[in-house]
Amino acid sequence: MKKRRKSLILKIAILSFAVYIVATLIYQAVQIKESNKRLAQVKSQYAATQAENEKLEALLNESDEEFMESVAREELGYSKPNERIYVDASGN
């Protein structure tokens, strides 16, 4: 009787350990998947930031006159004398 009881307890312990290992592996797989998604998002943000940095560096490398003209046109809405600016009113 004691031998059967020890055998049953051993089988339950081994089964419990196996279930624990499988659950741990599944949890880690889910964590890895989430980490890979987050990594993809960070890489995308990094690429966007790099593109913005390149644009800003190009602006810095322009001559001062070209830079001031682009700021006046884009941010302040200025234009050259006798120049017509057309605005698309359709919103597209």
C-alpha positions in Angstrom: 0.0 0.0 0.0 2.8 2.4 0.9 4.6 1.6 -2.4 1.5 2.4 -4.4 1.0 5.7 -2.5 4.6 6.8 -3.0 4.3 5.9 -6.7 1.0 7.9 -7.0 2.6 10.9 -5.2 5.6 10.7 -7.5 3.4 10.6 -10.6 1.4 13.6 -9.4 4.6 15.5 -8.6 6.1 14.8 -12.1 2.8 15.7 -13.8 2.6 19.0 -11.8 6.2 19.8 -12.7 5.5 19.1 -16.4 2.4 21.3 -16.3 4.4 24.1 -14.7 7.2 23.8 -17.3 4.6 24.0 -20.2 2.8 27.0 -18.6 6.1 28.8 -18.2 7.1 28.1 -21.8 3.8 29.4 -23.1 4.1 32.5 -20.9 7.6 33.2 -22.2 6.5 32.8 -25.8 3.7 35.4 -25.3 6.2 37.7 -23.6 8.6 37.3 -26.5 5.9 38.1 -29.1 4.9 41.2 -27.2 8.5 42.3 -27.0 9.0 41.8 -30.7 5.9 44.0 -31.4 7.3 46.7 -29.1 10.7 46.4 -30.9 9.0 46.9 -34.2 7.2 50.0 -32.9 10.5 51.4 -31.6 12.3 50.7 -34.9 9.5 52.5 -36.7 9.8 55.5 -34.4 13.5 55.5 -34.8 13.2 55.5 -38.6 10.8 58.5 -38.5 13.1 60.4 -36.1 16.1 59.7 -38.4 14.1 61.0 -41.4 13.2 64.1 -39.4 16.8 64.6 -38.3 18.0 64.3 -41.9 15.5 67.0 -43.0 16.6 69.3 -40.2 20.2 68.8 -41.0 19.5 69.6 -44.7 17.8 72.8 -43.4 20.9 73.6 -41.4 23.2 73.1 -44.3 21.2 75.4 -46.5 22.5 79.0 -46.8 20.9 81.5 -44.4 19.0 83.2 -47.2 17.4 80.0 -48.4 16.5 79.0 -44.9 14.9 82.4 -44.1 13.0 82.2 -47.4 11.7 78.7 -46.7 10.6 79.8 -43.1 8.9 82.9 -44.5 7.0 80.9 -47.1 6.1 77.8 -45.1 5.5 79.2 -41.6 4.6 82.8 -42.1 2.8 82.6 -45.4 4.9 85.3 -47.1 5.4 85.5 -50.9 7.6 87.4 -53.3 6.4 90.6 -54.9 4.0 90.0 -57.8 3.8 86.3 -57.0 0.5 84.6 -56.9 -0.2 81.8 -54.4 -3.0 79.4 -55.0 -4.7 77.6 -52.2 -6.6 74.4 -52.7 -9.9 75.1 -51.0 -11.2 71.5 -51.4 -9.1 70.3 -48.5 -7.4 67.6 -50.5 
